[in-house]
């Protein structure tokens, strides 16, 4: 019998613990798929987000990218520094906001992102197959959780 500090009778009664387990299993598969590209999951998320968000000549800032990814701004800055060292992104002074950095994928970074995205999307497709026709509903629930807990 669990200690009285727990609300549920089993660990399966805890949505937070179940989310932790699912997230850990999914991230393990993603990391295995990204190993061939010498990318961490966080590096991939920022590269793919840069590829997704790039809109013409409008400069994208680190803060905007971190917000899009729902990643801590300091963590995003550290990951971007690593990506810059690898020659995958450039961080230049923002043309208007002197406190901000403007981000861009290098040719090498764009090519790597374009190679890695299909691999990750295939892993996602395979991982979520057991949800069947409930996959869309599951994603709606996730989006609802993101929206109600979003950190700007």
N, C-alpha and C positions, 0 to 999 in steps of 0.2 A: 504494500500500500504506500503510495507516495506521501511525502511530507505534506502537511496542511497548507504550506505556502503556495502549492500549485493549484490552479483553478480546475484543471482537467484531471480525469482519472488515468489517462494514458497520454503519451507524448503526441499521439495522433489527434488529440483534442486541441492542440495548439497550432493555429494557423501560422504564427510567427516561426515556430520550429519547423513546420512543414515547408514554409517558404525558404528557410535557411537550407534545408536538405536539398530541395529542388534546385535552388540557386547554386549550391556547391556541386551537384552532379552535372548541371548544365555547363558551369564554368570550367569544370575539369575537361569536358568534351571540347569546348571552344578553345581552351589553351592547348590541347593536343593538336587541334587543327591548325592553330596559328604558329606552332613551333617551326613548321617548314618555312615560314616567312620571317622568323626571328623577331616576332612581335608578341608583346604581352596583350592581354585582353584590353587593358586601359589604353594602350597605344593604338590598337586597332579601332576602338570606339572613337577616339579623337581623329584618326585618319579618315575613317568612314564618314564621320560627321562633317569633317572639312569638305570631303568630296560631295556630300549631300547638300550642304548649305551654301557652297560657293555660288554666288549670284552676280555674275558679270564683274563690274569694276568696284562694287561696294565692298569696302574693307570689312573683314570679319575680325572681331576682337577675341582675345582669350576669354574674357568674361562672357561674351555671347556663346562661345563654343562650350565652355564649362556649364553654362545654364542649360543649353540644349541637351547635353549629356547627363545633366543632373549630377555632375561631378564637383567635388570640392575645388574651389578656385586655386588653392595652393597645390593640390595634387595635379590638377590640369597643367599648371605652370611647370611643375617638375617633369611631367610626362612630355610636355611639348619641348622642353629643353633637351630631353633625350632624343626625341624625334628630330630636332634640329641638328644635334650632334651626328645622327645617322644620315643626315642629308635628305630627310624626307619632308621637312617643312621649313619655311622661312618665317622668322618673326622680325618684323621691321617696325620702326616708329609709325604710329597711326598718323595719317595726314591731318587730322583735326584735333583729336584728343591726345595731348602730349603725355598723358599718364598711361595710355593704352598701347598695346602691341597689335599690329595688323598681321594676320596669319595667311599663309598661302601654302599649298602643296607644291613641292618641287616636281619636276617631271618624273623623277624616280619615285617620289611619294605617291603621285597619282597612279603610276603604273602598278605599284605594290598594292595600293588600296583596291584598284580594279581587279587584281588577282585574288586578293584575300576575301573580298565581299562575297563572291559566289560560294566560296568554301564555307564561310560562316553561315550563309543563308541555307546551304545544304544541311549543315549540322542542325540548325534550328528546325528545318522541315522534318528531319529524321527524329529529333528529340521530342517534338510535339505531336508526332503521329498518333500516339495513344489517345490523344484528346478527340480525335476524329472530327465530327461535325461540331463539337463543342469548342473548337479552337478559337473561332471568332468571338464567342461569348467570353472565353477565358481572357482574350486580349482586351476586350471591353472592360472587364473587371480590373485588369492591370492598369489600363489607362485611367480608370476612375481613381484607383489608389494613388497613382502618380500625381494626378491633378489635385487631389485633396491634400496631398502631403508635400507638394512641390516647394522647393527652396529657390527663391529668385536671387 
